[in-house]
């Protein structure tokens, strides 16, 4: 990624994180969200993506998929697939 693309990614994260935080609160340990926020403060995109990809694998497949498309899901996927 170019520097501009990385900055755009961080901006998109900042704009959309509240849309998908609910499923972190429900399914994922609070400490992991805190780690994600710490990585964000440090502008460590690689660490953020590592955490987010791990969460993606931990979420229940039957609830989190394109067909069900829960609130915040497309924003979350955009960030980890971009």
N, C-alpha and C positions, 0 to 999 in steps of 0.2 A: 504494500500500500504506500501511496505517496503521503507526504506530510499532510496535505490538504484532505485526502481521503480519510486519514486517521482522525483529524480534527472533526470532520463531518460525522464520523462514526461516534465519537464522544458526544457530539451535539445531539445526535439521534438518540443515544442512550439516555442522556439527561432529559430529553423531551418525552421519552416513552417509558422510563423505568417505573413510574407510578401506575401505569396501565397493567404491568405484569407482576408487580410486587405482591398482589393478593395471593397468587399461587405459590410464591415463595413462603409467605406467611403461613399458608395452609399445609403445604407438603414438605417444606425444607427447613432445616434448623436455622434459627436466627443468626447464629454465628457465621453461617455461610454468606448471608446478606451483608453482614458487617465486613467480612473479608472482601466481598465484591466492592463495597463502598470504599474501603481502604485502598484497594487496587485502583479504583477510579480517581481518588485523591492523588495517587502517585502517578497517574496517567500510564498505568501498566496494562495496556490493552491485551497483551498475551495472557497475563494472569486472569484478567476478566473473562476472556474467551474460554480459558481452561475451566474456570468455575462454572460458567454458564453452560458449557457443553456437558459437564458432569451432572448438572441439574437436569438438563434435557433428558439424559438417560435415566434419571431417578423418578421422573414424573410418570404417572400411570398412562400407558398407551391408549387405553380405552376412553380416556377423558381428554387427552391432549393430542389432537391430530387435526388434519386439515378438514375432515368431515365435521367434527364437533366444533372446531374453531372457537374455543372459549375466549373471553375478553383478554386482550393483551397478547394472545398467542402469536398473531402475525407479526407484531412488533418485536417480540422476543426472537422469533425465527429469523426475521430480517437481520438482527444484530449478529446471530451466530452463523448465519449463512453468507453474509456479505463479504 
